[in-house]
Amino acid sequence: MEDQKPFRILLYYKYVAIEDYEAFAAEHLEFCKELGVKGRILIAAEGINGTLSGTWEQTEAYMAYMHKHPLFTDLLFKIDEVEKHAFTKLFVRPKKELVTLRYDTPLDPNTMSGKRLSPEEFYEHLQREDVIVLDGRNGYEYDMGHFRNAIRPDIDSFKEFPEWIRENLSDAKDKKVITYCTGGIRCETLTGVLLNEGFTDVAQLDGGIVTYGKDPVVQGRLFDGKMYVFDERISVRVNQTEEDVTIGKCHHCGEPTDTMLNCTEDTCHAKHFCCDDCLDVHEGYCSDSCKPID
């Protein structure tokens, strides 16, 4: 195809038991180095969670390699075409948990997770007044873009969710709760937490926002703003209709912007929105206290 972009991004995860996951991670790192892909891949005894970028040839080789492995023959990949590598480095790391939760009750997503909703089903649920829509991401991700009427979790890391749920949703255990996240793994884990905390009617957006934005029927409708991504792109468009809006506001002047920065000050690195004009003035610092005096 003439408009085909030279690189692709792969996003994927699977909960599956991996024996000696540390040895598997070391072997996988060597394969990825030889292949030349870049990205971030986490491997635990409970499975794999990764996002990487590479050329068409490299990504095809990676998917073929994974599908030949007996544990990953059915591994689903979400694919985006891009102009260049979306990552500057490669990390393949063994972890105790794919999603850091440190919950007091071990959760098995294969036996305890919410019903999976297709993009069309999720879109229908978004329009119901009797449904609680819970964003399964961090607060700054919500601030860049989210589904209309979704609840913003006041958390800085996923492991804060159980306590946040107890403090904010304890009186809603008999209500329908639907959750979503970027690619699906966090909301799958979150539904397990909700069920364990006593919620009875819980569902998740199958495939996450990424899948929702590519669905030819819903076309990303009812998602406002952009989706935060953990690579060099920072944000991507989800809503493919005329409803697409910018909801981020510049930290300095309040003007609409999709640009999110880490504060230039190494001891701060606070995430904040910054428009082009204020970037020239403030040089990427979130405040005058972070900006060095000339």
SULHUFEN-V642545 format. One record per residue. N is the residue number from 1. SS is DSSP state (alpha for helix, beta for strand, coil for the rest). PHI is phi in whole degrees, 0 to 359 (NA if undefined). OMEGA is omega in whole degrees, 0 to 359 (NA if undefined). Layout:
# SULHUFEN-V642545
[[N;SS;PHI;OMEGA] [N;SS;PHI;OMEGA]]
This chain:
# SULHUFEN-V642545
[[1;coil;NA;185] [2;coil;292;183] [3;coil;267;180] [4;coil;291;180] [5;coil;276;190] [6;coil;286;182] [7;beta;239;176] [8;beta;224;174] [9;beta;248;177] [10;beta;250;176] [11;beta;235;186] [12;beta;197;171] [13;beta;198;173] [14;beta;202;172] [15;beta;273;179] [16;coil;202;182] [17;coil;292;178] [18;coil;242;178] [19;coil;287;181] [20;coil;49;185] [21;alpha;297;179] [22;alpha;292;177] [23;alpha;292;178] [24;alpha;298;180] [25;alpha;296;179] [26;alpha;296;178] [27;alpha;293;181] [28;alpha;292;177] [29;alpha;300;180] [30;alpha;297;178] [31;alpha;297;181] [32;alpha;295;177] [33;alpha;297;180] [34;alpha;296;182] [35;alpha;287;178] [36;coil;95;178] [37;coil;280;177] [38;beta;231;179] [39;beta;152;184] [40;beta;225;182] [41;beta;233;178] [42;beta;250;181] [43;beta;229;180] [44;beta;226;177] [45;coil;298;183] [46;coil;267;178] [47;beta;148;185] [48;beta;223;178] [49;beta;216;185] [50;beta;213;168] [51;beta;215;184] [52;beta;213;177] [53;beta;230;179] [54;beta;184;176] [55;beta;291;177] [56;alpha;303;182] [57;alpha;296;181] [58;alpha;294;181] [59;alpha;290;175] [60;alpha;296;180] [61;alpha;294;180] [62;alpha;294;180] [63;alpha;296;179] [64;alpha;296;179] [65;alpha;299;181] [66;alpha;292;182] [67;alpha;289;175] [68;alpha;278;180] [69;coil;284;184] [70;coil;301;180] [71;coil;278;189] [72;coil;232;181] [73;coil;298;182] [74;coil;251;182] [75;coil;297;181] [76;coil;266;179] [77;coil;248;171] [78;beta;263;190] [79;beta;238;173] [80;beta;236;175] [81;beta;267;181] [82;beta;220;183] [83;coil;279;183] [84;coil;207;177] [85;coil;306;178] [86;coil;269;179] [87;coil;230;178] [88;coil;260;183] [89;coil;221;176] [90;beta;240;175] [91;beta;231;172] [92;beta;233;190] [93;beta;232;172] [94;beta;284;181] [95;coil;223;177] [96;coil;287;179] [97;coil;223;176] [98;coil;292;174] [99;coil;242;185] [100;coil;294;183] [101;coil;238;181] [102;coil;54;181] [103;coil;284;182] [104;coil;285;178] [105;coil;238;179] [106;coil;301;181] [107;coil;245;174] [108;coil;249;182] [109;coil;301;180] [110;coil;285;181] [111;coil;239;180] [112;coil;227;174] [113;coil;204;183] [114;coil;285;176] [115;beta;298;179] [116;beta;271;179] [117;beta;254;174] [118;coil;291;176] [119;alpha;308;180] [120;alpha;295;179] [121;alpha;293;179] [122;alpha;295;178] [123;alpha;301;178] [124;alpha;295;180] [125;alpha;294;180] [126;alpha;300;184] [127;coil;265;179] [128;coil;269;181] [129;coil;280;183] [130;coil;264;184] [131;beta;246;173] [132;beta;267;179] [133;beta;256;184] [134;beta;246;176] [135;beta;286;183] [136;coil;267;182] [137;coil;247;177] [138;coil;281;183] [139;alpha;302;182] [140;alpha;291;175] [141;alpha;290;176] [142;alpha;300;184] [143;alpha;297;178] [144;alpha;282;180] [145;beta;184;182] [146;beta;197;175] [147;beta;287;182] [148;coil;302;179] [149;coil;72;177] [150;coil;287;177] [151;beta;278;177] [152;coil;272;178] [153;coil;284;180] [154;coil;274;182] [155;coil;225;177] [156;coil;253;178] [157;coil;209;186] [158;alpha;298;183] [159;alpha;295;178] [160;alpha;278;185] [161;alpha;300;182] [162;alpha;305;180] [163;alpha;292;179] [164;alpha;298;179] [165;alpha;297;180] [166;alpha;297;183] [167;alpha;277;188] [168;alpha;242;185] [169;coil;234;185] [170;alpha;298;181] [171;alpha;265;183] [172;alpha;239;185] [173;coil;291;180] [174;coil;263;181] [175;coil;260;176] [176;beta;286;179] [177;beta;238;175] [178;beta;242;183] [179;beta;236;177] [180;beta;207;175] [181;coil;206;185] [182;coil;293;185] [183;coil;242;176] [184;coil;120;188] [185;alpha;287;181] [186;alpha;288;180] [187;alpha;288;175] [188;alpha;294;177] [189;alpha;292;181] [190;alpha;297;179] [191;alpha;296;176] [192;alpha;297;177] [193;alpha;296;181] [194;alpha;300;179] [195;alpha;297;180] [196;alpha;291;179] [197;coil;274;174] [198;coil;106;176] [199;coil;284;188] [200;coil;250;184] [201;beta;233;188] [202;beta;234;179] [203;beta;218;183] [204;beta;223;176] [205;beta;284;182] [206;coil;295;179] [207;coil;87;176] [208;alpha;71;182] [209;alpha;299;181] [210;alpha;305;180] [211;alpha;292;180] [212;alpha;301;182] [213;alpha;292;181] [214;alpha;263;182] [215;coil;293;184] [216;coil;291;181] [217;coil;272;184] [218;coil;279;176] [219;coil;54;177] [220;coil;79;183] [221;coil;302;179] [222;coil;72;170] [223;beta;257;181] [224;beta;257;181] [225;beta;87;180] [226;beta;246;178] [227;beta;267;176] [228;beta;288;177] [229;coil;232;185] [230;coil;267;175] [231;coil;211;187] [232;coil;295;180] [233;coil;287;182] [234;coil;70;181] [235;beta;215;177] [236;beta;222;180] [237;beta;284;178] [238;coil;245;182] [239;coil;285;184] [240;coil;265;182] [241;coil;253;178] [242;coil;290;179] [243;coil;283;184] [244;coil;304;181] [245;coil;226;174] [246;coil;258;182] [247;coil;248;178] [248;coil;292;179] [249;beta;235;181] [250;coil;305;180] [251;coil;299;185] [252;coil;266;187] [253;coil;242;178] [254;coil;86;180] [255;coil;287;179] [256;beta;299;177] [257;coil;198;175] [258;coil;259;185] [259;coil;279;177] [260;beta;245;183] [261;beta;237;163] [262;beta;266;179] [263;coil;308;183] [264;coil;297;180] [265;coil;291;186] [266;coil;300;181] [267;coil;275;181] [268;coil;248;181] [269;coil;55;178] [270;coil;296;177] [271;beta;286;180] [272;beta;205;176] [273;beta;282;180] [274;coil;209;178] [275;coil;284;183] [276;alpha;299;181] [277;alpha;297;182] [278;alpha;286;175] [279;alpha;296;177] [280;alpha;294;184] [281;alpha;283;188] [282;alpha;262;173] [283;coil;57;176] [284;coil;88;177] [285;coil;276;183] [286;coil;281;180] [287;coil;203;178] [288;coil;295;180] [289;coil;292;178] [290;coil;273;183] [291;coil;282;181] [292;coil;293;179] [293;coil;278;180] [294;coil;291;NA]]
